[in-house]
């Protein structure tokens, strides 16, 4: 997973988490939005190099023209056990 935010961490300031996650060679953009009870999670299809237009539109009020860029990468390895 690669996590994204602005240089000044505007998304995190508002409690948003934006990441691009690859699992079994399939990638998805995921946006987590805080709510009174838990969080709402939205998923968008798209290549990892470019955010889908709908996602960009949702984030306009938060990033206010600042560039959204990768800020952290997390790699995990999972194996199943029977």
Buried (B, 14 or more C-beta within 10 A) or exposed (E): BBBBBBEEEBBBEEEBBBBBBEEEEEBBBBBBBEEEEEEEEEEBEBEEEEBBEEBEEBBEEBBEEBEBEEBEEEEEEEEEEE
